[in-house]
Amino acid sequence: MQNAEYVAQRDALIPRAVRHANKAAGANPQSSADRETWNRAFHGKMTELARPLTAGQRTRTVIKGRA
């Protein structure tokens, strides 16, 4: 899969992850704890949803900022 294709497919998942995070912490979290809950819920859901996009592909490991 080319990078642009991956990015487009991943971007399409954002609304689902936002809905999930809003359910977890509210659409407009005010406290630090709520913002942290929203952040964790969003990123966790994005990781889960995007996993099939990279299934079976090798990824590069970045060490000390170098690819």
C-alpha positions as CSV (number, residue, x, y, z in Angstrom):
1,M,0.0,0.0,0.0
2,Q,1.3,3.4,-0.9
3,N,1.6,6.1,1.8
4,A,-1.1,8.4,0.3
5,E,-3.6,5.5,0.1
6,Y,-2.9,4.5,3.7
7,V,-3.3,8.1,4.9
8,A,-6.6,8.4,3.0
9,Q,-7.9,5.2,4.5
10,R,-6.7,6.1,8.0
11,D,-8.2,9.6,7.7
12,A,-11.6,8.0,6.8
13,L,-11.5,6.3,10.3
14,I,-11.2,9.5,12.2
15,P,-15.0,10.2,12.6
16,R,-15.6,6.8,14.1
17,A,-12.7,7.3,16.6
18,V,-14.0,10.8,17.5
19,R,-17.5,9.4,18.2
20,H,-16.0,6.7,20.4
21,A,-13.9,9.3,22.3
22,N,-16.9,11.6,22.7
23,K,-18.9,8.8,24.3
24,A,-16.0,8.1,26.6
25,A,-15.3,11.6,27.8
26,G,-17.9,13.9,26.3
27,A,-17.7,16.1,23.2
28,N,-16.1,19.0,25.0
29,P,-13.9,17.7,27.8
30,Q,-12.9,20.5,30.2
31,S,-10.8,18.9,32.9
32,S,-7.4,17.5,32.4
33,A,-8.6,14.1,33.4
34,D,-11.4,14.2,30.8
35,R,-9.1,15.4,28.1
36,E,-6.7,12.6,28.9
37,T,-9.7,10.1,28.8
38,W,-10.7,11.5,25.4
39,N,-7.2,11.4,24.0
40,R,-6.6,7.8,25.2
41,A,-10.0,6.7,23.8
42,F,-9.4,8.4,20.5
43,H,-5.9,7.0,19.9
44,G,-6.8,3.6,21.2
45,K,-9.7,3.4,18.8
46,M,-7.6,4.7,15.9
47,T,-5.0,2.0,16.5
48,E,-7.7,-0.7,16.7
49,L,-9.5,0.5,13.5
50,A,-6.3,1.0,11.5
51,R,-4.7,-2.3,12.4
52,P,-6.2,-4.1,9.4
53,L,-4.7,-1.4,7.1
54,T,-1.2,-2.7,7.9
55,A,-1.9,-6.4,8.5
56,G,0.8,-8.4,6.9
57,Q,3.0,-5.5,6.1
58,R,6.4,-4.9,7.5
59,T,7.0,-1.6,9.2
60,R,10.3,0.2,9.7
61,T,11.6,0.8,13.2
62,V,12.8,4.3,13.9
63,I,15.7,4.6,16.2
64,K,16.9,7.9,17.6
65,G,14.8,9.9,15.1
66,R,16.3,8.1,12.0
67,A,14.3,5.8,9.7
